[in-house]
Amino acid sequence: MSKLQILSASESREFQSMERVVDGTCKLKGREASWELLGALRVIRSGRLYREQHKSFFSYLKSKGLNQSSVSRGLSALEVKEAIEEKAWLYDKSKVGMIMSERCLRELVGLDEDSIPEVFRIACDEAGYGPVTYRHLKDARAKLAPKGLRRKVERVDESGEQVPDFLAEAFSARYMLSDVSAKLKSIVIELQAIASRPGGEYLPFHEIHSELSKISHAIALSGFGVTCIDCHGTGCMRCKNTGYIPKRRLREE
Ligand SMILES: [Zn+2]
């Protein structure tokens, strides 16, 4: 065995504890057990903790009687689950629990961060008062991104027109801007919490709130709105040679 293959003491301990989870949960068939199993498998895969006995992760899975493709599907679903949990505030609390099954989450694999809550919202509308199922998610996804597109964010401007490739960089900045804008909003929330506790009494919260909201708004509205109709993006007086009209001006014009 080469030096690289030997596990360090801490890796060895980690492998043992992950293996306990794997061996324990392999026998169970519950949903909880399977997330736990997937979590353990992910640690084993990313640290290549199987390497003393197995050449590949695949051969390790085989030795446990696990199917490679269902494990990789499960690991992708786990990623989506964590992405949702990380930004839980974007989801309807009363309904998000309904899509936490692997079957449902699989329908969201490969979507970018912004599209997941959007697909969820459409699915909830479709489901109405009933439960949200993987079918709703599948349809919602097809609605949002026809042609079953994955990863690739469709570059469509505010008027629904395709943005030319040479404006891709300008277009993508709108995500950066809305990120900053969202950060300011979260600062407002943070300050509100401080304002309502001892020691925050002198914080001019209402002033800060109104100023920061204005700034946050101004930032978000400065992003790409539509490709300039006069020059089709090549640059003219109207678009100040940028090729696009910001969202703010769409409201004015
Ligand atoms: Zn123009």
Residues whose N, C-alpha, C, O or C-beta is under 5 A from the ligand:
A	BS01	ZN	C228 D230 C231 G235 C236 R238 C239 G243
